[in-house]
Amino acid sequence: MGVKGEALARQFEAKVAEATGLLEKLSDTDWKQTTAAEKWTVAATAHHIASSYEPITRIIKTIAAGETLPHFTRQMLDEMNAQHAKEFAVCAKPETIALHETGAAAAAEAVRRLSDAELAKTGTVFAGMPPLSAEEMVKGALLAHIDEHFGSIRATVGR
């Protein structure tokens, strides 16, 4: 374990706790609203985040291990996200909260276990884009991602 990994995990856990609190307070009407930013339902947006922790953690661990990721493009990600938004537009709130909590706990634990040297390792995440460090993935794909989408949910429901 490294100092950075612990600090990043704690930051993430704080954001997750705040997001969980928001999710628990959402009414059925809130859950069905469409976000201005993503143009997805609040349900799909929340499920998007909750279901993203596992693959993001896998990417971070792969980079930290110095291994190569499979070919993946931004266009592929955008297509996956659009399909996900359609499939989970009316998903259940309790299951989404459970997925959010379980996935986030596993992600935080994985980040916590990374050494500073592992966090500094880089790898290509998106074909044709510059490599990212494991630390940059934590900051962008976990920390900023949760801020972005839960900020959108907050703006949509007025909280």
Backbone bond lengths (Angstrom), bond angles and torsions (degrees), N, CA, C in turn:
res aa  C-N    CA-C-N  psi(-1)  N-CA   C-N-CA  omega(-1)  CA-C   N-CA-C  phi
1 M - - - 1.453 - - 1.517 109.63 -
2 G 1.327 113.99 145.03 1.444 119.35 178.68 1.515 111.43 -117.41
3 V 1.302 114.28 166.12 1.464 120.85 179.51 1.531 109.90 -64.50
4 K 1.328 116.47 -43.75 1.462 120.12 -179.49 1.525 111.28 -64.16
5 G 1.319 116.81 -43.96 1.459 120.60 -179.20 1.521 111.76 -58.74
6 E 1.311 115.77 -44.16 1.465 120.44 178.43 1.519 110.69 -62.61
7 A 1.324 116.87 -45.84 1.470 120.65 -179.17 1.526 111.34 -63.69
8 L 1.315 116.81 -42.91 1.466 120.59 179.07 1.526 111.21 -65.68
9 A 1.320 116.76 -40.13 1.469 120.70 178.61 1.521 110.47 -62.57
10 R 1.309 116.98 -41.99 1.471 120.31 179.37 1.528 111.53 -65.54
11 Q 1.321 116.02 -40.73 1.471 120.34 176.58 1.526 109.93 -59.35
12 F 1.310 115.41 -46.95 1.457 121.20 -179.21 1.527 110.58 -62.55
13 E 1.306 116.98 -46.06 1.465 120.52 179.93 1.527 111.88 -59.67
14 A 1.316 117.41 -36.80 1.467 120.77 177.91 1.528 110.37 -65.53
15 K 1.320 116.24 -42.68 1.462 120.09 178.72 1.530 110.90 -65.95
16 V 1.314 116.47 -39.35 1.466 121.29 178.54 1.523 110.78 -63.35
17 A 1.321 116.67 -43.60 1.469 120.44 179.42 1.529 110.63 -61.54
18 E 1.309 116.58 -42.82 1.461 121.18 178.10 1.533 110.64 -63.56
19 A 1.328 115.87 -43.86 1.469 120.81 179.26 1.527 111.16 -64.48
20 T 1.325 116.78 -40.37 1.465 121.00 178.56 1.527 109.92 -61.24
21 G 1.307 116.45 -43.81 1.463 120.91 177.56 1.521 111.77 -58.25
22 L 1.319 116.52 -42.06 1.459 120.90 177.68 1.525 110.58 -63.97
23 L 1.324 116.77 -48.27 1.467 120.19 -179.02 1.523 111.84 -57.84
24 E 1.313 116.34 -42.48 1.463 120.58 -177.87 1.527 112.40 -65.19
25 K 1.318 117.30 -26.37 1.466 121.44 -178.23 1.532 113.33 -88.55
26 L 1.326 117.68 -9.56 1.458 119.58 -176.80 1.523 111.59 -69.79
27 S 1.313 115.07 134.55 1.463 120.49 175.98 1.533 109.53 -81.49
28 D 1.312 116.35 170.84 1.468 120.41 175.94 1.525 110.50 -61.23
29 T 1.311 116.47 -36.73 1.463 120.98 177.82 1.525 110.36 -65.13
30 D 1.335 117.01 -45.16 1.472 121.40 176.72 1.522 110.49 -56.63
31 W 1.332 116.18 -46.01 1.466 123.65 -174.91 1.521 111.52 -58.93
32 K 1.331 116.56 -29.22 1.476 121.72 -175.66 1.526 113.21 -93.71
33 Q 1.329 117.94 -8.94 1.466 120.61 -178.94 1.525 111.05 -66.02
34 T 1.315 115.45 158.71 1.464 121.77 176.98 1.521 109.05 -102.57
35 T 1.317 115.70 130.10 1.459 120.54 179.80 1.526 110.47 -73.53
36 A 1.310 115.97 145.21 1.462 120.63 178.68 1.529 110.92 -71.53
37 A 1.318 116.66 -37.87 1.470 120.65 -175.11 1.525 112.60 -71.77
38 E 1.323 116.93 -55.30 1.462 120.84 -174.72 1.524 113.22 -86.63
39 K 1.333 115.40 -26.97 1.472 122.33 -172.55 1.526 110.02 68.84
40 W 1.330 115.79 30.76 1.464 123.81 175.97 1.519 107.40 -114.13
41 T 1.321 117.04 162.42 1.455 118.17 171.96 1.526 108.50 -67.12
42 V 1.330 114.99 158.66 1.467 119.70 174.08 1.526 108.34 -57.88
43 A 1.332 116.52 -40.26 1.468 121.18 178.63 1.523 111.17 -56.87
44 A 1.329 116.79 -50.12 1.468 120.80 -179.01 1.524 111.31 -64.69
45 T 1.324 116.75 -37.60 1.469 121.07 179.70 1.529 110.26 -65.52
46 A 1.323 116.01 -45.56 1.469 119.82 178.43 1.529 110.64 -64.25
47 H 1.325 116.79 -41.95 1.469 120.25 179.60 1.528 110.72 -66.56
48 H 1.322 116.88 -36.24 1.468 121.82 177.41 1.530 110.10 -56.17
49 I 1.324 115.92 -49.57 1.468 119.57 179.09 1.522 110.15 -63.32
50 A 1.322 116.43 -50.16 1.468 120.67 -176.47 1.522 111.97 -58.13
51 S 1.318 116.54 -39.12 1.470 119.74 -178.09 1.525 112.58 -83.30
52 S 1.329 117.58 -9.33 1.469 120.30 -177.98 1.525 113.38 -84.13
53 Y 1.324 117.66 -20.41 1.465 119.54 -174.58 1.528 112.67 -59.62
54 E 1.310 117.70 -43.16 1.468 120.63 -176.46 1.531 111.78 -65.08
55 P 1.348 119.91 -51.77 1.466 117.97 179.28 1.527 113.56 -66.06
56 I 1.336 117.01 -34.98 1.466 119.27 177.49 1.527 109.97 -64.45
57 T 1.311 116.53 -42.82 1.470 120.61 178.44 1.524 110.46 -61.86
58 R 1.316 116.73 -40.45 1.467 120.68 178.21 1.536 110.52 -61.47
59 I 1.333 116.98 -41.62 1.465 121.04 178.36 1.536 110.18 -64.18
60 I 1.318 116.51 -46.09 1.472 120.79 -179.87 1.528 110.44 -59.69
61 K 1.320 116.98 -45.74 1.469 120.58 -179.17 1.532 111.26 -66.28
62 T 1.321 117.11 -35.44 1.473 120.62 178.31 1.523 110.62 -65.67
63 I 1.329 116.34 -45.81 1.468 120.23 177.65 1.524 109.87 -62.26
64 A 1.318 117.20 -46.62 1.467 121.93 -178.12 1.524 112.14 -61.23
65 A 1.338 116.52 -28.95 1.465 121.28 178.93 1.524 111.92 -84.40
66 G 1.324 117.03 -3.81 1.459 120.81 -179.93 1.519 113.14 76.51
67 E 1.316 116.49 19.93 1.467 121.24 -178.88 1.532 109.96 -95.21
68 T 1.321 115.81 161.71 1.452 122.31 -178.58 1.520 110.18 -91.96
69 L 1.311 115.15 136.52 1.461 121.11 176.87 1.527 109.88 -86.31
70 P 1.332 117.61 153.64 1.463 119.81 176.60 1.532 111.20 -66.94
71 H 1.315 115.76 161.28 1.466 121.80 178.34 1.528 109.65 -58.23
72 F 1.328 115.47 128.07 1.460 120.75 -178.73 1.520 107.55 -152.77
73 T 1.329 117.30 138.28 1.462 121.22 -179.33 1.521 110.64 -120.56
74 R 1.329 115.79 163.31 1.470 120.83 175.19 1.523 110.05 -60.96
75 Q 1.329 116.45 -37.99 1.468 120.19 179.25 1.530 110.36 -62.08
76 M 1.318 117.05 -41.49 1.467 120.65 177.58 1.532 109.85 -60.86
77 L 1.326 116.67 -43.15 1.463 120.95 179.21 1.529 110.54 -63.12
78 D 1.332 116.62 -45.53 1.464 120.33 -179.66 1.528 111.30 -60.52
79 E 1.321 116.74 -40.80 1.465 121.01 178.85 1.527 111.00 -65.89
80 M 1.325 116.53 -42.83 1.471 120.44 177.22 1.524 111.26 -61.65
81 N 1.329 116.45 -42.89 1.460 120.64 -179.57 1.529 111.68 -65.20
82 A 1.331 116.99 -40.49 1.467 120.50 178.75 1.530 110.44 -64.06
83 Q 1.311 116.86 -42.76 1.463 120.65 178.26 1.530 110.90 -64.42
84 H 1.316 115.71 -43.06 1.466 120.71 179.14 1.527 110.64 -59.80
85 A 1.331 116.73 -43.24 1.467 121.16 -179.52 1.527 111.33 -60.57
86 K 1.323 116.51 -37.26 1.475 120.23 177.61 1.527 110.60 -68.83
87 E 1.321 116.42 -45.85 1.464 121.34 -175.83 1.531 113.00 -67.14
88 F 1.317 117.48 -30.79 1.463 120.70 -173.40 1.537 112.59 -114.80
89 A 1.309 116.88 23.04 1.470 121.19 -179.57 1.521 112.18 -61.77
90 V 1.322 117.28 -28.26 1.472 120.95 -178.57 1.532 111.35 -126.01
91 C 1.307 117.47 35.91 1.464 120.85 -179.94 1.530 111.09 -69.95
92 A 1.308 114.94 162.19 1.470 121.29 -177.24 1.531 111.07 -80.57
93 K 1.307 115.77 138.16 1.460 121.61 -178.96 1.533 112.87 -65.44
94 P 1.347 120.30 -46.68 1.473 118.89 -178.42 1.536 113.44 -59.62
95 E 1.322 116.41 -41.13 1.463 119.83 179.09 1.523 111.50 -67.59
96 T 1.334 116.14 -36.79 1.467 120.09 178.80 1.527 110.32 -66.78
97 I 1.317 116.96 -42.24 1.477 120.47 177.98 1.527 109.60 -63.17
98 A 1.313 117.53 -42.57 1.475 120.66 179.12 1.527 110.53 -62.29
99 L 1.338 117.46 -43.75 1.464 121.60 177.98 1.522 110.51 -63.05
100 H 1.321 116.26 -41.60 1.469 122.65 177.81 1.533 110.60 -58.96
101 E 1.308 116.80 -48.83 1.467 120.52 -177.36 1.524 112.06 -68.38
102 T 1.310 117.24 -44.15 1.468 121.41 -179.27 1.525 111.50 -65.88
103 G 1.332 115.90 -49.02 1.465 120.35 -179.59 1.512 112.71 -64.02
104 A 1.326 116.18 -40.37 1.461 120.51 -179.89 1.526 111.50 -66.66
105 A 1.324 116.75 -39.86 1.470 119.87 178.88 1.525 110.73 -62.65
106 A 1.324 117.07 -42.56 1.467 120.92 178.64 1.526 110.76 -66.13
107 A 1.324 117.01 -39.98 1.469 120.93 178.71 1.525 110.74 -64.13
108 A 1.323 116.87 -45.16 1.465 120.66 -179.98 1.519 110.71 -61.80
109 E 1.309 116.88 -42.18 1.466 120.67 179.33 1.528 111.16 -63.68
110 A 1.321 116.54 -41.32 1.468 120.50 178.92 1.524 110.86 -63.88
111 V 1.317 117.30 -43.45 1.475 121.39 178.91 1.523 109.82 -64.53
112 R 1.300 116.27 -42.68 1.474 122.03 -179.47 1.535 110.94 -58.53
113 R 1.307 117.47 -33.39 1.472 121.85 -176.71 1.526 113.69 -80.16
114 L 1.322 117.79 -9.84 1.463 120.38 -176.75 1.525 111.41 -79.27
115 S 1.316 114.69 136.01 1.466 119.78 174.97 1.529 108.98 -78.59
116 D 1.318 115.80 164.89 1.458 119.45 176.79 1.524 110.58 -61.27
117 A 1.318 117.27 -36.60 1.469 121.27 178.58 1.524 110.83 -65.45
118 E 1.323 117.42 -40.55 1.466 120.64 178.45 1.531 110.72 -66.42
119 L 1.317 116.97 -39.68 1.465 120.68 178.17 1.522 112.06 -63.70
120 A 1.322 117.32 -26.74 1.464 121.90 -178.93 1.526 112.99 -81.55
121 K 1.332 118.23 -16.98 1.469 120.86 -179.64 1.516 110.22 -65.23
122 T 1.339 115.62 148.54 1.460 121.08 -177.94 1.519 111.45 -120.36
123 G 1.325 114.29 158.01 1.455 120.98 176.60 1.515 109.72 -160.94
124 T 1.321 115.52 159.93 1.458 121.01 178.50 1.515 109.00 -82.48
125 V 1.313 115.68 118.73 1.459 121.91 178.84 1.526 109.30 -92.60
126 F 1.342 116.12 -48.94 1.457 121.89 179.40 1.528 109.39 -113.95
127 A 1.313 116.31 128.88 1.464 121.55 177.72 1.533 109.00 -56.64
128 G 1.329 115.53 135.52 1.454 120.84 177.96 1.522 114.65 81.77
129 M 1.326 116.90 1.49 1.463 121.30 179.68 1.530 108.15 -113.90
130 P 1.342 117.33 157.22 1.466 119.39 178.27 1.537 110.68 -63.30
131 P 1.330 116.46 151.46 1.462 120.30 177.43 1.535 110.59 -61.88
132 L 1.326 114.84 155.27 1.457 121.94 176.48 1.518 108.94 -122.01
133 S 1.320 115.78 148.95 1.462 119.34 174.54 1.524 108.44 -82.44
134 A 1.314 115.53 161.64 1.461 120.08 175.75 1.527 109.19 -59.20
135 E 1.327 117.56 -38.90 1.464 121.31 178.30 1.532 111.07 -63.28
136 E 1.325 117.14 -42.34 1.465 119.99 177.84 1.529 111.02 -62.68
137 M 1.326 117.33 -36.25 1.465 120.66 176.75 1.526 110.75 -65.97
138 V 1.324 117.13 -40.99 1.468 119.84 177.46 1.528 109.12 -61.00
139 K 1.320 116.00 -48.64 1.461 120.08 -176.95 1.526 112.47 -66.87
140 G 1.327 116.69 -39.10 1.460 119.75 -176.91 1.515 114.31 -87.73
141 A 1.321 116.33 -47.97 1.471 120.32 -172.54 1.522 113.33 -86.99
142 L 1.317 118.51 -19.38 1.469 120.17 174.60 1.528 110.04 -105.97
143 L 1.310 118.20 -61.95 1.461 121.33 -173.37 1.534 113.02 -68.03
144 A 1.312 117.80 -54.77 1.471 120.01 -177.95 1.530 111.14 -69.70
145 H 1.311 117.24 -33.70 1.467 121.98 -179.36 1.530 110.69 -62.94
146 I 1.317 116.33 -45.11 1.465 119.78 179.14 1.530 109.73 -66.67
147 D 1.329 117.83 -39.39 1.464 121.14 177.35 1.526 110.74 -61.93
148 E 1.315 115.88 -45.37 1.467 121.06 -177.28 1.533 111.28 -60.32
149 H 1.313 116.27 -54.92 1.462 118.87 -173.34 1.529 113.30 -76.33
150 F 1.318 118.44 -37.40 1.464 118.36 177.25 1.524 110.35 -73.55
151 G 1.329 117.84 -27.50 1.466 120.35 171.13 1.517 110.53 -62.61
152 S 1.318 116.11 -40.70 1.458 121.50 177.63 1.528 111.29 -64.57
153 I 1.331 116.06 -42.75 1.469 119.91 177.87 1.525 109.83 -62.38
154 R 1.336 117.09 -45.24 1.469 121.04 178.92 1.528 111.06 -58.53
155 A 1.327 116.47 -45.90 1.465 120.51 -179.46 1.531 110.57 -62.97
156 T 1.308 116.50 -36.88 1.467 121.11 -178.92 1.516 112.50 -68.45
157 V 1.318 116.32 -43.53 1.472 119.59 -176.43 1.525 113.24 -94.71
158 G 1.332 117.25 -1.39 1.459 120.96 176.99 1.513 115.63 72.68
159 R 1.358 117.03 39.06 1.475 120.77 179.81 1.499 111.27 -125.75
